[in-house]
Amino acid sequence: MEKLGRPGPKPKRLYARVVRLGESGRGEVPSTRELRGFDEELERVGRLVARGPLTSPEGDLLLLRARDLPEADRILRHDPFRAAPGASYQIFEWDPGAFGSGVNLEPPPALGSGRLTFLQRVSVVVRDPARALEWYRDVLGLSVRVRDEETGYLEMALGRGAAALSLVTPRPEWGEPYYSEASARVGSRTGIAFQTDSVDALELRLRHAGAIVTQAAEVQPWGGLTIRFTDPDGNEFLAFQTERRVMRTAAAEPGGAPRRTPRRKRK
């Protein structure tokens, strides 16, 4: 594989390469070895930000740093996906304001310097792992990522690439003070926040499932909505919806037009 040159100053402008695989090209995607080699070369010169699979339709997303679009195109000329048959190939500037700000625009520390690369999981302590699995799956919509029947270890996540919740059940064989400290965390505020596309719908779903809503949906000073709720063990979570103007639909006005009244603001 041709080298991209020596590492230099890392541009802050981000570009996205999106590949959408057609029906004819799904069986001829690049090998894992090819993709790893290309990613390593981008990493070596400080251009790689992130890469991962896409769904609906299937494809691949790659984020990289470049000075401008022509340079991004030049950097990607040896991209293994470039020659995928029947695939659409698109390069465009990535706007964190429009597409999300989950990417750090500042150049990361040098490779091998002990930098943090991914938030893998956050622990939540529960009493009954079977009941917790059912609730997190059926009510919150998480799926099992890792489960070990022998040790009781359980990881659940919203999907591939998302940080997982590790549902931990305290065991006396851990010894002290670990067992007591873990047990004391059951029923606490976790500090974990989920984002939702509708706080109203989430609140209805939680109440229908019998979950305890500790703070009903309400508008915050920053313009969004939040709701707080607990799992069966009393562990509290927050969910928010980012929206500037949100009104609650009340009874309909005469003539069939809905009347909207503002939510109460959090004091």
N, C-alpha and C positions, 0 to 999 in steps of 0.2 A: 504494500500500500504506500502511495506517495505521501511523504511528510508534508505538513502544512507550514513548515518553517519554525523558527525559534519563537519561544514564548515572548510576548511583548506586553505593553500596557493593555489592560483589559477594558474594552469599550463598555459603556453602561447601556447602550441601546440594545434592546432585545428583539430578536426575530424568531418567528415560528415557522417550522416546516411541517405541513400537514399532508399526510398520505391517506387517501381513502381507497381501499382495495375493492376492485370490482369482483364479480362472481368468478371471472376467469383467472384472476390473479391470486386468489386466496391460497392456492396450493403451491405457489412459487414465491413465497416471501423469502427474504434473505435469511441466512442461517444465524443462529445465536452467536457463533464465532465471528462472523462478518460484522454483525452489529456491535459486538463487544470491542472488536478492534477499532472500528470507526469512532465509537464513544471514547475509547482510551486516547486516541489521537486528538480528538477535540478537547479532552480533559487536559492533555499534556500542554497544549498551547493556550489554555485558559479560556476556551470559548464555550464549552458545554455548560448548560444550566440544568437541563432536565430532559428526560425522554421517557415515554411510556406508551402503552397501547391505547387505542380508542375503540369504542363500541358504537353500534347503531349509526352508521355502518362501521364495519371493522376497519382499522387503520392504525396509524402510528403518529404520535406528536413528538416533535423535538424542539426544544428551545435553546437558542445559542446567542452569543454576544457577537456583534459586528458593528462597524462604523456606519455602514449604509447597506441598502438592499443589494447593490452589485457585489459588495464584498461577501455578504451572506450567501449569495448565489455561488460565488467562487469557492467559498469554504465547503459548500455542499456538493461540489461537482463529483466527488467520489462517494457520495452517500449510497450505501447498498440498496436503499429503496428507490433510487432514481430510475432504475431500469425495470422495476417491477411491472410485469405485463398487465394491462387492463386497469392500472391504478391512476388516480388523479394525484398530481403533485403540485403543491402550492406553497409559496414562501411569502410571508407578509410581516410587517412590523407588529410586534406584540405590544398592546396597550394595556398595562396593568389596571388602569382605571375602568376599561371596558370589559376585559376578560378575567379580571381577578388580580389581587395583589399578593398572592401566595409565593411569589418569586422574589428573592432578595436581589435588589438592583445593584447593591454594592459588591465589588469583587470579593470573592471568598478568600480565606487564608490559603496558602500554598498547599498543594496535595501532599498528604503525609504529615501535616503539622498538627494532627489531632483535632481537626475541625469537626463540628457536628454536621452530619449529612442528612439525617432523617429522624423525625419523631415517630418512634416505632409503636409504643403503647403506653397507656396510663392505667394504673391499677385502681379497681373499685372493690372494696371488701364486702362480701355477701355471706349470708348464713347458709342458704340452701342453693347449691349450684344448679340443680335441675330446675327449680322454680325460677331462678334468675335467668337461665338460658331461655326458657319459654317466654318470659316477660320481655327480655331484650329483643328476642326474635319477633314475637307476634305483635308487640305494642310499638317498639321503636324501629323495627325493620332491620336490625343488624343480622348479619350472617356469621356462622362459625368459621373462623380462620384456622385455629389450632385447638384441638381437644385431645387430652390425654386422660383416658379413663382410669389408669392406674394411679396417677398422682392427683387427678382432679383439676389439672391445669386447663384453663379455658380462655381463649381469646376470641373476641367478636368484633366485627368492623362493619362499616357501611359499604365497603367494596374494596376492590383491589387498589392498592396505592394509598389507602386512607389509614390513619393511625388507628390502632385497635384499643379496645377496652379489655384489660386483663381482669376477669372476674375471679377474685381470690377468696377462698374459704379458709379461715384460720384453722390450724391443726395443733393440738396439744403437743405433738411430737416435735414441733419446732423449738420447744423449750422457751424459757423466759429470758429476756422480756419480750421476745418477738411475738409470741402467741397473744399476750395481753395487749400489746400495742396494736396489733392488727385487729383484735376484737373490738377495741375502743373506737376504731375508725368506722365501724358499721353504723349507718344512720347519720352520717355527717354530711356537711356541704362539700361536695367533691371539687368545686371550682371548675368543673368541665362544662363547656358551652357548645351547643350544637347550633348550626344554622338551618333554618327551615324556609320553605317557599311560602308557607302560610301558617302564622301563629294561630289564627282562628280555627283552621282545620285541625291543627295539632291538638289544640285544647279540647275540641269535641271528641277527637279520637282517644285522648287520655282519659277523659271523664267517662266515655263509653266503656273503656276497659277497666274502670274502677280505680284508676291511678289517683293519687292524692296530688292535687294542684295547689301548691303552697302560695303561689302568686299568679292570679289570673292575668290574662294578656293585657298589657297596658303600654301606652306610648311613653318613650323615654325622651329626655331633653335633646338627645342627638338625632331624634326623628324616627328611629326604628321602634319595633315592638319587641317585648320580651315576655317570657313566661317561665315560671319555675315549677318544678314537679319532682316527685320522688319515685324511686323504684319500690318494690315490695318490702325492702329492708330499711327504707327511710333515707337512702342516699339521695341527696338533692342535686338536680341538674338545672341548667338554664338553657333555654332555646331562644333564638332571636331571629327576627326578620328585618332586613335592612330595607327601609322604605321611608320616604320623606313625609308623605301625606297618607295617613291611614285612618279610615272612618269605619265605624261599626254600623252595619245595616240594622235599623230598628223596624218598627211597624210601618206598613205602607201608608202613604198619604192617600187621601181621597183621590180617586181617579187611577189608582194602581201604581203610581210612582213611589219608589221606596224612599223613606225618610232616613237620612244619615245623621247620626249624632257623633260628636268626637268622643274618643275614649278619655277617661280621666288620666291626667298626667301624673307620673310618679313624683312624689314630693321629696 
